[in-house]
């Protein structure tokens, strides 16, 4: 699991669009839908938030976070790497307008090396920290630092606000743009197309066979990056932002639920319910956590971020998701924050241009949190 191969992932945009069209138009037969509704019936989640949870909100938060960590396989990952200390190597420093950039690599567990970009403002600090996991994109970490591979890539970065790490460093953050394990070509390859010629699915299957999950491994990597960042004297440990779009938004959601050091989470074009009413699954296989519906749903995951700050951004016309189910999920998450007494720390906002970042929505929320007394 070394460096990322030099292949482009823009063809994946077409695959996303096709999958999204199916999500809106295709329907299961009545018989299949009834079966899925029966096994996934609403309310069966044993960690689903409810106002009458024994012991109140604090007890729910404790129990739900512990059981979610178990579902993700975080305990298994830790047990398979006992007493392991992540190591980081940084490359040559490049000076850009107002900040420096270095390419680094962190070994998050034995034989797992995750590349990343480190952007640092000029000055002494300390600076707040921002981490930007990406979705399905072999050049995602480069997109996040505005490093275009060709003219088409440059246009995509500019028109979809994808250079989020540059946006962050210019706002005074130390920004880390890592590769997301299994989504950037640096994971477990799909030998001979055994898993549909999809590396993310190959990665998922190997994780599941070992009692882990791909999402748990991604959350683990983000936490190890925070561990390393907190050893730096130029980091303000009281302000940690995580922001991601699509699959990166899913990593952000789960990481913020599990790691309470993350003080602000922004999940773009990812937050919804796990399934449609008839059982259709919205997210890619590699984002799935086995048994999640027996535990709760994504609004419950979001609820574990309270009393910290969480913004969910969605795109109108995003064919991967249902606007109705997004609104339902947002209402449930808001109820949990409200019960916690921090309703104003949750927000859901709509962009008007589909599946992408929206800097005009994200940064006012983030800066509003940072500038609070």
C-alpha positions, 0 to 999 in steps of 0.5 A: 500500500504505497503511493497512488498510481498515476491514473485519472479518475474523471471517468468515475463522474460518468459512473456516478451520474449513471448510478444516480439516474438509476437511483431515481428511476429504478424500483424494486418489485413489490415483493422485494420491497416488502421483504426489504421493508420487513428486515429493515423496518423503521425503529429496529435500531437498538442505538437509535436515538429516542428521548426516553433512552434509559439514562438520558442523552448522556447514556445514549451517547456513551452507549451509541458511540461504543457500539458504533466503534465496534461496528466499524471494527475500530477495536479490531484494528487497534488489536491488530496493531498493538503499541504501534506508533504512527510514523510520518515522513515529510518531503521538500517544502514548497513556498506558495503565495501566503503558505507552504506545501509539503507532501508527506506520508503517514504509516497509520498501521503496519504496512499501511502508508497514507500519502497526504499534502500538508499546507501551512500558513506563513507565520508562527501560529498556533493555527487551527487544524483542518483535514480533508478526506476525499471521495472516489477519485484517484487524484482527490488529494491533489484536487484538494490542494489545487494541483491540476493534472490537465486542463479538464482537471483544472476546470473541475477544481475551479468550477466545483470548489475542490481546492478546499485545502487551499481555501482553508490555509488562506483562512489561517488553517494548517490543512492536511489533504490525505488520500482516503484509503481504498478510494485513491488507488493506494488500497488493495487492488481488484486483481483480475476484476474479481470485484467488478473492477472496483478497488474500493470493493476489493478493499471492502471485502478484504476488510470484512473478511478480517472483521473490519470495515473499510469505513473503520479503516478510514476513520482510523487513518483520520484519527492517526493524522490528528494524533500526529498533528497534535504533536506539532507546536504550531497546532491549536488543538482546540479547533479541528475541522474535518470537511469532505464531499461524497465519500469524503463526506461519509468519512467526515461524518463517521470520524466526527462521531467517533473522535471527539477532538474534531470540533467542526464537521462539514459533510458535503453531498453525503448526509442522508438516510442509508436506504430509500423507503423501499430498501434501495441503498444510496451509498457505494458498497465501500461506505457500508457498515454491516449491521448499521440499520440494526444499530440506527441510521446516519442521523444517529451517527450525526447526533453523536457529533453534538454538542460539537458543530455539524454542517450537512450540505446537499446539492439540488439535482444530485442524482445520487440521493433523494431530496425527501430522504435528505430532509428527513435525515436532517430533521432527525439529526436536528432533533438530537442536537435540540435534545442535547440543548445545542440546536444552533450547532447543527445546520443543513443547507442546499446548494443548487448545482448537484454533487460538489463542494459549495464554498459559499455555504461551508465557510460562513458556517466554519468561520462563524464557529471559529469567531464565537466568543 
